[in-house]
Amino acid sequence: LAPPYDVIGSAEQEQLYQASPFNIVRLILGKQDPGDTETDNRYTRAHRNFDAWRSSRVLQPDAVPAIYLVEHTFPDGGSERSRLGFIALMELGDGVERSVYRHEATLDAPKRDRTKLLEAVPATLEPIFCLYPDAEGEVQGRLQSLTTHLTPTAQATITDGTIRVWLVEEPDPLQGIVRHLASAAVLIADGHHRFEVAYANRHRYGTLMTYFVSMADPSLVMRPIHRIVPYSADEARLRTLCRLERAADIEAVMTWLRDESGEGCFGYFDGQSLYRVRLHPERLASWLAAPAVPAPLAALDVSLLHELVLPSVSKDRGVGRCTYTVEASQAIRAVQQGEGSTAWLMRGIPLSQVYALASQGLSLPPKSTFFYPKVPSGVTINPLT
């Protein structure tokens, strides 16, 4: 098992390589070599590994089609949670884009990369992560019931918890779940680039392996992403926009952010002191009357920060780009260690709001959401040929 390809850094890639000659990283994010050629590169090596693992039965196909229940138990804020979802195939019919909501803009380079991998290894090597509406928690209840009646097929310990898998071959317990999803629109939590590559190739392959989780799952965690900014804010300008109040410590800031309602609230660290920051009402009203972004996005904290409070971060006016972390303490520590000049601490966006915005075809600003934990790759693979 490994994290999804797009969150694996070079150090973790090396660790996964060393962990096993059969780690999934060798397929989803193979090493690059200075001597790579058209016939010997990370994609052709993935192809050779995949074929070798299948022929030697390192990878063995299950005898019949199935749906795989996946429970991910993980630590969160001093307690333990267990997120329960299932892996199945999403049919990629011509109208599927209308029932798959996307909230992130995609980039050409990652799509080219995943296209090359799909051409070299015609298989879904890692699932995308989708959420489905389940207002009454009916589907979640059915999944939970299945886990109490079946014996887990597999279990693994990974860096962020434990994975348990149940293989469900009998169709009868799944009919209600399938019917529910057939009439629902799902939201992509992670895997926008992989979805678009699969959709572009739908006439060749027609399905996409997907990890589905109910929006009613109480262990569905979506964290804010904090900003580490490479330059100091103009304090005079900042005070014309916002009210700043000193805070005793990071816990005081995060508690305030969790409890505070209304738009335009942030935590701010200038390298010396921590502040609670709120936009002045008149400045907020002026922005909302004539925003520089689509009106439904204008009141989001991420839009207010990047477009109004710190416009040069998003415009990249030669001062360097900000970096990101989901750990507030890490953002503060990065500034203290000279890896940035200031840190801005964010609140999360409610999942219902993300779903509503995506249903309108709107992409959120970059780094607006972080669904935790990531879905591990390597639990299942779906060969397409």
Secondary structure, DSSP 8 states (H G I E B T S, - for coil): -B--GGG--HHHHHHHHHH-TT-THHHHS----TT--SSSSHHHHHHHHHHHHHHTTSS---SS--EEEEEEEEEETTEEEEEEEEEEEEE--TTGGGSEE--S---HHHHHHHHHHHHHS-EE-S-EEEEE--TT-HHHHHHHHHHHHS--SEEEEETTEEEEEEEE--SGGGHHHHHHHHT--EEEEE-HHHHHHHHHTTTTS-EEEEEEEETT-TT-EEE--EEEESS---HHHHHHHEEEEEESSHHHHHHHHHH--SS-EEEEE-SS-EEEEEE-HHHHHHHHHS-SS-HHHHTSHHHIIIIII-HHHHHT-SS---EEES-HHHHHHHHHTTS-SEEEE-----HHHHHHHHHTT----TT--EEES---BTS--EE--
